[in-house]
């Protein structure tokens, strides 16, 4: 692929960027009406779409936005470190049909940029997710987060800093099932980085080398969350044991609901129980929306004179 963008594309990108910059400055000075805020969100998404085209990202792996014209709730779907928004198509459609705006962003990752395994620092996808959360926050509606695998770790870190209406964690790697060798390697990683690299080489948990800091921070943040949480895991997950669910239960108690399936693998929305997982997530988010809805206004009663 040529690195030179055609002049027409350069002009297109420049025009969209100028539009976004102008509208955001106007919104900072004085809150814009909903129609203009929707235009800002659309423009951000358009810039993202053009960037992914230039990177030759396959269509099914690109970001998607299902936008309601009069939104009352939004859902941000967060892919894992080695996955893309493609896993969320079915869930996204269900949530959109239920009346919600749905956004799933392709985050900087090995899957997105073709880097070596573990070659993308976790701070990059977190920064991208922060921006996408801010984009959705322009709608001024409750935002629900759904994170799969390492995407759940990023979602926890967002929920610890920003208002979130609910948090769903699918196969959260809060307590990876590590061998003694891997645990020792992680314990020594700062004192003996070269030894760590040799010990962890070839491990299926090699991704932990760069992301253990994020996992540790997310685990520590759980107990401070007031957000309702749903966490789902499958017994046949080849990468993780169910210790992540127990960590959620211990940290959050009754604020969290956990579900351990017999089957489903690691990417639950692509697994044997994908239909059930989709239903559970949708029902959980809908329940949180209903619980947060203001009570209906009392019906006007006729007044009678004696």
N, C-alpha and C positions, 0 to 999 in steps of 0.2 A: 504494500500500500504506500502510495506517495505521501510524504509528510506535508506537502504543499496543499493548502486548502484553496479551492477555486475562489476567485475574487467575489463571485456572487454569494458563496457561502460566508466569506469574510464579512460582506456587507450585511447579510442576514443576521449573523451573530452580533455584529456591532449594533444593529437596530434593536434587536431584542434586549441586549444588555443596557442600552441607553433607556429603553422603555422601563425596564425593571428599576434601574437606578433612579429615574425621575419619579416613578410612582412611590417607591419606598421613601424617598425624601419628602414627598408630599404627605405620606402617611405619618411620618415622624412629626411633621409640623402640625398636622390636624388629621384625626382619624378619617380615613376614606370610607365611602359607602361600600357595601358588600360587593357590588358589581366590580368595583375597581380592585378590591382585595382578591377577588377571584381571578382577575386578569394578572395580578402579580404572581399568583400561584401558577397559573397556566404558563406564564412567561418563564418562570424558573424551570418548570418541567420541560418546556420546549428547548431551552438551553441544554438541559441534561440529555434530552433525546438526540439533539444534534451532535453533542460530544460523543455519545455512545455509537452513533453512526460512523463518525470519523475514526473511532477505535475499532471498527469492524466487529462490534459485539453482536453475536447472533440475535435475531429478533426475539426469540422466545426468552432470552436471558436479560433483556433490557428492562429498565424501570417502567412501571405503569402507574397511571393515575386515573381513577374512576371518580369523577367530580360531580357532586350534586349541586344544582343551581341554588338551592336554598338549604344549605347543610345545617344539620342539627347535631351531628357527631362526626368524628373522623377517626380512622384507624390507620396507624403506621405499622406496616408489616416489615420486619427486619430479617433479612436472610442471614444464614450462618457464614462462617469464614470461608467455606469452600463451596457455597451454593449461591444461587441467584434468585431474583424474584419469580422465576418460572414455577417454583414450588408452591407459590401462593395464588396462582390463577383461580382455582376453583373456590378457595375460601374468599378471595377478593370479590368474586362475582356474587357469592351468597351475601356477603356483607353489604355490597352495593345495592342489591335488590331489597335488602332490609332497610334501605334509606340512609346509608352512611357513605361519606366520602372515604375512599380507600387509596392509599399511596404506598407503593413498595419501591424502594430505591435500590438500584445496584450500587453497592458500596465498594470502595477500593479493597480488593482481595486478590488472592491467587487466581480465583476463577475469573475475575474481571480483567486483570491486567497481565495474566500469564507469567507471574513471577514464580520463583521457586517456592516450594512448600515452606511456610513460615517466613517468607521474605517481605511481607507487608506489615509494618508496625501497627499495632492495634489502635494507636491514637488516630491514624488516618481514617478508618471507617467510623470511629466515634465522632470525629469532627464533621464528617459528611452527614452522619445521622443527626447531629445537633442542628445543622443547617436545615435539613428536611423537616425536623420537628418545628423549627422556627417558621418555615414556610407554611406548614399546616396551622400553626398558631395564629396566623393572620386571619383565619376564619372565625376566631373567637368562639369556638365550640369545644366541648370536652374531647380530649384526644386519648384513644386507647392504643396501647402498644402490644404487639405480638412479636416474640422473638424466637427463632429456631436455632438450637445449638448455641454457637458462640454469639449469634444474634440476640439470644436471651441475655447474655452477659452485658452486651451493649445496651439493651433495653433497660436493664436494672440500673446501669449508670446514668441513663437519661432520666429515669423515674426518680432517682435520688436528688436530681437538680431541678426538675421542672414539674409542674402540675400534670398529673396523669390520671385519667379516670379509671383505668384498670390495666393490669399487666398479665399477659399470658406467656408462659415459658414452656417451650416444647423441647424436650431432651436437654435440659439445662446442664452444662458441664461444670457445675459448682464443685463437685467432688469426683474428678476423673479417677477411674480405677487404674492406679499406677502400680507397676511392679516395684519391688524394693530398690532395684537399680535406678529406676526413674525417680523415685522419691529422694534417693540420695543425691542424684544429679541435680535435681531442682534445689535441694538444700545447699548445695555447694556452688550454685551457678554464679554467684557474685564474687566469691573468693577465688574460685578456680574456673574461669570461663572456658579455657581450652579443654580442660578435663571434662567439663560439662558437655561441651560439643561432642567429644568422643563417646561419652557414655550414652548420650541421648540419640546419637546417629542411628537411623534405621527404625526408631521407635514409631509405632502408630500415633503416639502422642507428641510427636516432634513439634507440632504447632504450639505446645505449651511453652516452648523455649521463649517465644516472644510475647505470649499472651497470658502467662501465669500471673503477671502483675494485675491485669484487668480482672481475671477470675478471682484473685485474692481480694481485690477492692470491692467487687460486686458482692461477694459473699459477706464481707464485713458490713455492707450497706443494707442488707436485707432487713435486719431487725429494726432499722429506723424508718422503714417505709410504712406509710399509712394506707397505701393503695391496695385495693382488693387484688389478690393474685390467684391465678389458676396455673398449676404446673402439671404437665403430663409427661410420662415416660413409658417406655415399653421394656418388658423383661428380656426380649430377644435383641436389644440394642447391642450391636457388635463392638461399639466404641466406648460405651459408658455403662456403669452400673447404676442402680437406683439411689445411690447415696445423695445425689443432688436433690431428689424429692425429700429425703429425710432432713437435709439441710434447710430447705424451705419450711418444712413443718416445724422444726425446732426454732427457727428464727422468727416466724410469723404467727404461729399458733392458729387461732380461729380466723385470722384475717386471710388465710390461704386455704385453698382447696386443692388437694393433690389427687391424681388419678394414675394408677399403675396398670397398664395394659399387658396382656399376655404376649401380643404380637404388635408389630408396627415398625421395627427397625429403628434406625437413628433419625432419618427424615420422616417424621410421622405423617406428614401430609402427602407423602409419596408411598406410604407403606400399606400393609394389609388392612389396617383400620382407618384409612384416610377419611372415609365417609363419617365414621363416628367422631374422629378428632375434629373434623370440620363442624359437625353439629354441636359438639361440646363447646368449642370456642365461640361459635355464634350465639349459643344460648347463654353462655357466661357473659358476653359483652352486652347482650340484650337485657339480661337481668340487672347489670350495673346501670344501664341507661334508665331502666324503669325505677330502680331504687333512688336514683338521683333526680328524677323528674319532680318538678314542683307539684304539690297536690292540686287537683282540679278546683277551679273557683266554684263556690257554692252557687247553686241555681237560684236565680232571682225568684223570690216568693211574692205572690200578690198580697197587697195590703188591703185589709178590709176595715171599713169604718163601722162602728157600732150603730 
